Amino acid sequence: MRAASLGGPDRETLAGDSRQADLNHWRQAVAYVGRRFYRFSVLEIGRVLGRDPTSVSHMLRRVHNKEEMIPEIARLLAPLGAAAT
């Protein structure tokens, strides 16, 4: 998973039970990039993050129009040469 290679948590940590703010930001970033740029379904994203599709949808709603405020999204997008908007 790209997040770990960019200094973020590994897949097991992202899929874990922790509710730490920094991990939640990484989860939101992975969900946003996966949905927006790779067109993964919320079900597929949920499987990777160890969350149900409703939780993934909630993450995406929380990120909507705040993409630039979450630095983890920029870190995931930098290697793609893409902008958050």
C-alpha positions as CSV (number, residue, x, y, z in Angstrom):
1,M,0.0,0.0,0.0
2,R,1.4,3.4,-1.0
3,A,0.6,5.1,2.3
4,A,3.3,3.0,4.1
5,S,5.9,3.8,1.5
6,L,5.1,7.6,2.0
7,G,5.7,7.5,5.8
8,G,2.2,6.6,6.7
9,P,0.9,3.5,8.5
10,D,0.9,0.0,7.0
11,R,-2.2,-1.8,5.9
12,E,-2.6,-3.8,9.1
13,T,-2.5,-0.6,11.2
14,L,-5.0,1.2,8.9
15,A,-7.3,-1.8,9.2
16,G,-6.9,-1.9,13.0
17,D,-9.3,-0.7,15.7
18,S,-7.4,2.4,16.7
19,R,-9.3,5.7,16.6
20,Q,-6.2,8.0,16.8
21,A,-6.7,11.2,14.8
22,D,-3.6,10.6,12.7
23,L,-4.7,7.2,11.7
24,N,-8.2,8.5,10.9
25,H,-6.7,11.1,8.6
26,W,-4.7,8.4,6.8
27,R,-7.9,6.3,6.4
28,Q,-9.8,9.3,5.1
29,A,-6.9,10.0,2.6
30,V,-6.8,6.4,1.4
31,A,-10.6,6.3,1.0
32,Y,-10.6,9.7,-0.9
33,V,-7.8,8.8,-3.2
34,G,-9.1,5.3,-3.8
35,R,-12.6,6.5,-4.6
36,R,-11.8,9.7,-6.5
37,F,-8.7,8.7,-8.5
38,Y,-9.0,4.9,-8.8
39,R,-12.8,4.6,-8.7
40,F,-12.7,1.8,-6.2
41,S,-16.1,1.0,-4.7
42,V,-16.8,1.8,-1.1
43,L,-17.0,-2.0,-0.5
44,E,-13.5,-2.5,-1.9
45,I,-12.1,0.4,0.1
46,G,-13.9,-0.9,3.2
47,R,-12.2,-4.3,2.8
48,V,-8.7,-2.7,2.6
49,L,-9.4,-0.5,5.6
50,G,-11.2,-3.1,7.7
51,R,-14.4,-0.9,7.7
52,D,-17.9,-1.5,6.5
53,P,-19.2,0.4,3.4
54,T,-21.3,2.8,5.6
55,S,-18.2,3.8,7.5
56,V,-16.3,4.4,4.3
57,S,-19.2,6.6,2.9
58,H,-19.1,8.6,6.2
59,M,-15.3,9.1,5.8
60,L,-15.8,10.4,2.2
61,R,-18.6,12.8,3.3
62,R,-16.3,14.1,6.1
63,V,-13.5,14.8,3.5
64,H,-15.8,16.3,0.9
65,N,-14.7,20.0,0.2
66,K,-11.9,19.7,2.9
67,E,-9.4,17.8,0.7
68,E,-6.8,20.5,0.9
69,M,-7.0,20.6,4.7
70,I,-5.8,17.0,5.1
71,P,-2.1,16.8,4.4
72,E,-2.1,13.1,4.0
73,I,-4.2,13.4,0.8
74,A,-1.5,15.7,-0.7
75,R,1.2,13.1,0.3
76,L,-0.7,10.3,-1.5
77,L,-1.4,12.5,-4.5
78,A,2.2,13.9,-4.9
79,P,3.6,10.8,-6.7
80,L,0.6,10.8,-9.0
81,G,1.2,14.4,-10.0
82,A,-2.5,15.1,-9.2
83,A,-4.2,17.8,-7.1
84,A,-6.9,17.2,-4.5
85,T,-9.5,19.2,-6.3
